[in-house]
Amino acid sequence: MQAPGFIRYLSLIPVLATILTLVPVVAWMLINFYYPDLLFHPLP
């Protein structure tokens, strides 16, 4: 087994989790800021 590489990938998991959590939030904030009518349109 290649332990150093595995440990190196393990250290990336928190970074990837943070990025995957921030990207939808930032995208939602940008869409909400520029296109508020998209998210708050009345349902048919």
C-alpha positions in Angstrom: 0.0 0.0 0.0 1.1 3.5 -0.7 0.5 5.1 2.7 1.8 8.7 2.0 -0.4 9.1 -1.0 -3.4 7.8 0.9 -2.7 10.2 3.8 -2.3 13.0 1.3 -5.7 12.3 -0.2 -7.3 12.1 3.2 -6.1 15.6 4.0 -7.9 16.8 0.9 -11.3 15.5 2.0 -12.1 18.5 4.3 -11.0 20.9 1.6 -13.3 19.2 -0.9 -16.2 19.1 1.5 -15.8 22.8 2.2 -15.7 23.6 -1.5 -18.7 21.4 -2.2 -20.6 23.1 0.6 -19.6 26.7 -0.4 -20.2 26.4 -4.1 -24.0 25.9 -3.9 -24.4 28.5 -1.2 -22.4 31.1 -3.2 -24.3 30.2 -6.4 -27.6 30.5 -4.6 -26.6 33.9 -3.2 -25.5 35.2 -6.6 -28.7 34.0 -8.3 -30.7 35.4 -5.4 -28.9 38.7 -5.8 -29.1 39.1 -9.6 -32.3 37.2 -10.3 -34.6 37.5 -7.3 -37.7 36.8 -9.5 -36.4 33.3 -10.3 -36.6 32.1 -6.7 -39.6 34.0 -5.5 -42.0 33.6 -8.5 -45.5 32.5 -7.5 -46.2 28.9 -8.1 -48.8 28.2 -10.8 
